[in-house]
Amino acid sequence: MGTPTVLDEPRAIDMHAHQPTSEFLHDAGGQMMKDAADRFGADLEPDTYEHMLEEYRDAGVGRAVLLGWDAETNTGNPPVPNDYVAEVRDEYADFFVGFGSVDPLKDDCVEEAVRCVDDLDLSGFKFQQIAQGFDPSDPEHEELWETIEDLGVPVVFHGGNSTLGACSPGGRGLKIKYGNPMLIDDVAAEHPDLKILIAHPAYPWEKEQLAICQQKGNVYMDLSGWMPRYIDDQVLQYAQTLLSDKVMFGTDYPMLEPEPWLEQFAELDFDESIQRKILWETAEEFLEL
């Protein structure tokens, strides 16, 4: 089967894309990224942005959120600098929406968050709690959430397990408990004006994720990181019923590519109005495009 007919024009918005270059795959990812690639047979050789955009255009995708990454304190690996994310965004301004990243364990995380928005004009933030080694519900991070809420931009939190460090001794020291979406529920409750996107169907906490998205008006989720045929049936059922306004398309590029993802999504045979919501309408509203 081909891509859905609703993609005859490139309007879909990928809410979860990483750099295809060595800045993310080798420098920031380090050995934990190689573990993930080896475990799942992925070829994560660095590529160009030109080829990335060609893949997206061919698949009918019009925009993608390009995510920053800073887990330096917990992993020892260098970040994908926010200035670099902004530079790539500027070079491909008609395609990328830039999200910064701040390491919550760094003393200057609040100042860097302000700089990302005020000086670099980035549109939001990405947090990967397992790689960054922190509990978002811990009161020590309250100033950061207050600041981002005041800045008026959304945040993406990682949801569920992580393939980083897969099958390595001790999982490279990464702790999957920080991927439990219940830790995000505290942040959502205490910061009702903060728009939150939980990335990925949050295995093995899918039910908790669905409950939070249903109960908190400021919390959404995306389907990135999983090919559609492997997504939990209850997640897919909620996506086309109770949470049809809360679920968005995402790939986790370059780990997953847009064309095969969209081909499998078409096989789910969702109603066209639901496809439009998942593929771009909800994202346009969330990102205020």
C-alpha positions as CSV (number, residue, x, y, z in Angstrom):
1,M,0.0,0.0,0.0
2,G,1.1,3.6,-0.6
3,T,0.9,6.7,1.6
4,P,-2.5,8.0,2.5
5,T,-4.3,10.1,-0.1
6,V,-4.3,13.0,2.5
7,L,-0.6,13.3,1.8
8,D,-1.0,14.3,-1.9
9,E,0.6,17.6,-0.8
10,P,3.5,17.7,1.7
11,R,1.6,18.9,4.8
12,A,2.5,16.3,7.3
13,I,4.6,17.5,10.3
14,D,7.2,15.1,11.9
15,M,7.2,16.1,15.6
16,H,10.4,14.1,16.4
17,A,13.5,14.3,14.2
18,H,17.2,14.3,15.1
19,Q,20.2,15.4,13.2
20,P,21.5,12.8,10.6
21,T,25.0,14.1,11.1
22,S,27.9,13.1,13.4
23,E,26.9,15.9,15.9
24,F,24.1,13.7,17.1
25,L,24.9,10.2,16.0
26,H,28.5,10.0,17.1
27,D,29.4,12.9,19.4
28,A,26.3,13.2,21.5
29,G,25.2,9.6,21.0
30,G,28.5,8.0,21.7
31,Q,28.7,4.3,22.7
32,M,25.1,4.3,24.0
33,M,23.8,5.1,20.5
34,K,26.0,2.5,18.9
35,D,24.6,-0.1,21.3
36,A,21.1,0.8,20.1
37,A,22.1,0.6,16.5
38,D,23.8,-2.7,17.0
39,R,20.8,-4.2,18.8
40,F,18.2,-3.3,16.3
41,G,20.3,-3.6,13.1
42,A,20.1,0.1,12.3
43,D,22.6,1.8,9.9
44,L,23.3,5.1,11.6
45,E,26.1,6.3,9.4
46,P,26.1,10.1,9.2
47,D,24.2,11.6,6.3
48,T,23.4,15.1,4.9
49,Y,20.5,17.4,5.5
50,E,19.9,17.6,1.8
51,H,19.3,13.9,1.6
52,M,17.2,14.1,4.7
53,L,14.9,16.7,3.2
54,E,14.7,14.8,0.0
55,E,13.5,11.7,1.9
56,Y,10.9,13.8,3.7
57,R,9.6,15.6,0.5
58,D,9.3,12.3,-1.3
59,A,7.2,11.0,1.6
60,G,4.9,14.0,1.6
61,V,6.2,15.6,4.8
62,G,6.3,19.4,4.8
63,R,7.9,20.2,8.2
64,A,9.9,18.5,10.9
65,V,10.8,19.5,14.5
66,L,14.6,19.3,14.8
67,L,15.5,18.4,18.4
68,G,18.5,19.6,20.4
69,W,20.3,17.3,22.8
70,D,22.3,17.9,26.0
71,A,22.9,15.0,28.3
72,E,26.5,15.9,29.1
73,T,26.4,15.7,32.9
74,N,25.0,12.2,33.0
75,T,26.7,10.7,30.0
76,G,29.9,12.7,29.6
77,N,29.1,13.1,25.9
78,P,29.1,16.6,24.3
79,P,25.8,18.1,23.5
80,V,24.3,19.0,20.1
81,P,24.8,22.8,20.7
82,N,21.7,24.9,20.6
83,D,23.5,27.4,18.4
84,Y,24.0,24.5,15.9
85,V,20.3,23.7,16.0
86,A,19.5,27.3,15.3
87,E,21.9,27.5,12.4
88,V,20.4,24.4,10.7
89,R,16.9,25.8,11.3
90,D,17.9,29.1,9.7
91,E,19.5,27.3,6.7
92,Y,16.4,25.3,6.1
93,A,13.8,27.7,7.5
94,D,11.0,26.5,5.3
95,F,11.3,23.0,6.7
96,F,12.7,22.8,10.2
97,V,11.2,23.9,13.5
98,G,14.0,24.1,16.0
99,F,13.8,22.9,19.6
100,G,16.6,23.5,22.0
101,S,17.9,21.3,24.8
102,V,19.2,22.2,28.2
103,D,20.8,19.8,30.7
104,P,18.8,20.2,33.9
105,L,21.8,19.1,36.0
106,K,23.9,22.1,34.8
107,D,24.0,25.2,36.9
108,D,23.2,27.5,34.0
109,C,20.2,25.5,32.6
110,V,17.7,28.3,33.4
111,E,19.9,31.0,31.7
112,E,20.4,28.7,28.7
113,A,16.7,28.1,28.4
114,V,16.1,31.9,28.2
115,R,18.9,32.3,25.7
116,C,17.4,29.6,23.5
117,V,14.2,31.5,23.1
118,D,15.2,35.2,23.4
119,D,18.5,35.1,21.5
120,L,18.2,32.0,19.2
121,D,14.5,32.1,18.6
122,L,14.1,28.4,19.1
123,S,10.5,27.2,19.4
124,G,10.6,24.8,22.3
125,F,12.7,22.3,24.3
126,K,13.4,18.5,24.2
127,F,14.2,16.5,27.4
128,Q,15.4,12.9,27.4
129,Q,15.2,12.1,31.1
130,I,16.8,8.6,30.9
131,A,19.9,9.9,29.0
132,Q,20.0,13.1,31.1
133,G,19.5,11.1,34.4
134,F,16.9,13.2,36.1
135,D,13.4,13.1,37.6
136,P,11.3,16.0,36.1
137,S,9.0,15.9,39.2
138,D,11.9,16.7,41.6
139,P,11.4,20.1,43.1
140,E,15.0,21.1,42.2
141,H,13.8,21.6,38.6
142,E,10.9,23.8,39.5
143,E,12.6,27.0,38.4
144,L,13.3,25.5,35.0
145,W,9.7,24.6,34.4
146,E,8.5,28.0,35.7
147,T,10.9,29.7,33.3
148,I,9.9,27.7,30.2
149,E,6.2,28.2,31.1
150,D,6.8,32.0,31.3
151,L,8.7,31.8,28.0
152,G,5.5,30.4,26.4
153,V,7.0,27.6,24.4
154,P,6.2,23.9,24.6
155,V,8.4,21.0,25.8
156,V,8.9,17.5,24.6
157,F,9.6,14.8,27.3
158,H,10.8,11.3,26.5
159,G,8.2,8.7,27.3
160,G,8.9,5.0,28.1
161,N,11.9,2.8,27.8
162,S,15.0,3.8,25.8
163,T,17.0,1.8,23.3
164,L,20.1,3.8,24.2
165,G,22.7,1.4,25.8
166,A,20.6,-1.6,24.8
167,C,22.0,-4.9,26.1
168,S,25.3,-3.3,27.3
169,P,26.5,-4.1,30.8
170,G,24.3,-2.1,33.1
171,G,22.7,-0.4,30.1
172,R,25.6,2.2,30.3
173,G,24.3,3.2,33.7
174,L,21.1,4.7,32.2
175,K,18.0,4.2,34.4
176,I,14.7,3.6,32.6
177,K,12.6,4.7,35.6
178,Y,13.0,8.3,34.5
179,G,11.0,7.5,31.4
180,N,7.8,6.8,33.4
181,P,5.3,9.4,32.3
182,M,3.8,9.6,35.8
183,L,6.8,11.8,36.6
184,I,5.6,14.2,33.9
185,D,2.1,14.3,35.4
186,D,3.4,16.3,38.4
187,V,4.9,18.9,36.0
188,A,1.7,19.1,34.0
189,A,-0.5,19.5,37.1
190,E,1.7,22.3,38.6
191,H,2.2,24.2,35.3
192,P,-1.1,24.2,33.4
193,D,0.1,26.8,30.9
194,L,3.0,24.6,29.9
195,K,2.3,22.6,26.7
196,I,3.8,19.2,27.0
197,L,4.4,16.5,24.4
198,I,5.3,13.0,25.6
199,A,7.4,11.5,22.9
200,H,6.8,7.9,21.8
201,P,4.1,5.4,22.9
202,A,5.5,5.1,26.4
203,Y,6.2,1.3,26.7
204,P,5.8,-0.3,29.2
205,W,3.7,2.6,30.6
206,E,1.2,3.1,27.7
207,K,-1.8,3.1,30.0
208,E,-0.3,5.7,32.3
209,Q,0.5,7.9,29.3
210,L,-3.1,7.6,27.9
211,A,-4.5,8.4,31.3
212,I,-2.4,11.6,31.6
213,C,-3.2,12.7,28.1
214,Q,-6.9,12.2,28.8
215,Q,-6.9,14.0,32.1
216,K,-4.4,16.9,31.5
217,G,-5.5,19.3,28.8
218,N,-2.0,20.6,28.3
219,V,-0.4,17.1,27.6
220,Y,-0.2,15.5,24.2
221,M,1.7,12.5,22.8
222,D,3.4,11.4,19.5
223,L,3.8,8.0,17.9
224,S,7.5,8.3,17.2
225,G,10.1,5.6,17.8
226,W,7.7,2.8,16.8
227,M,6.6,1.5,13.4
228,P,2.8,1.7,13.4
229,R,2.2,-2.1,13.2
230,Y,4.1,-2.5,16.5
231,I,2.2,0.2,18.4
232,D,0.0,-1.1,21.3
233,D,-3.6,-1.7,20.1
234,Q,-5.0,0.5,23.0
235,V,-2.9,3.4,21.9
236,L,-4.2,3.1,18.4
237,Q,-7.8,2.8,19.6
238,Y,-7.4,6.0,21.7
239,A,-5.7,7.8,18.9
240,Q,-8.8,7.5,16.7
241,T,-11.4,8.1,19.5
242,L,-10.9,9.7,22.9
243,L,-7.5,11.2,22.1
244,S,-7.9,12.0,18.4
245,D,-7.0,15.7,19.2
246,K,-4.0,14.7,21.3
247,V,-1.9,12.4,19.2
248,M,0.7,13.4,16.6
249,F,2.9,11.9,13.9
250,G,6.6,11.5,14.6
251,T,9.4,9.2,13.3
252,D,12.5,9.5,15.6
253,Y,14.6,10.1,12.4
254,P,17.1,8.8,11.5
255,M,16.3,5.8,13.6
256,L,13.0,5.5,11.6
257,E,12.4,7.0,8.2
258,P,9.2,8.8,7.1
259,E,8.2,6.8,4.0
260,P,8.0,3.3,5.5
261,W,6.4,4.8,8.7
262,L,3.7,6.5,6.6
263,E,3.1,3.4,4.5
264,Q,2.4,1.3,7.6
265,F,0.2,4.1,9.0
266,A,-1.9,4.0,5.9
267,E,-2.5,0.3,6.5
268,L,-4.2,1.1,9.8
269,D,-7.1,2.5,7.6
270,F,-7.9,5.3,10.0
271,D,-10.7,7.7,8.9
272,E,-9.3,10.5,6.7
273,S,-10.3,13.2,9.3
274,I,-8.3,11.3,12.0
275,Q,-5.3,11.0,9.6
276,R,-5.4,14.7,9.0
277,K,-5.4,15.4,12.8
278,I,-2.5,13.0,13.5
279,L,-0.4,13.9,10.5
280,W,-0.6,17.7,10.7
281,E,-3.6,19.5,12.1
282,T,-2.9,18.9,15.8
283,A,0.8,19.7,15.3
284,E,0.0,23.0,13.6
285,E,-2.1,24.0,16.6
286,F,0.5,22.7,19.1
287,L,3.4,24.6,17.4
288,E,1.2,27.6,16.6
289,L,2.3,27.5,13.0
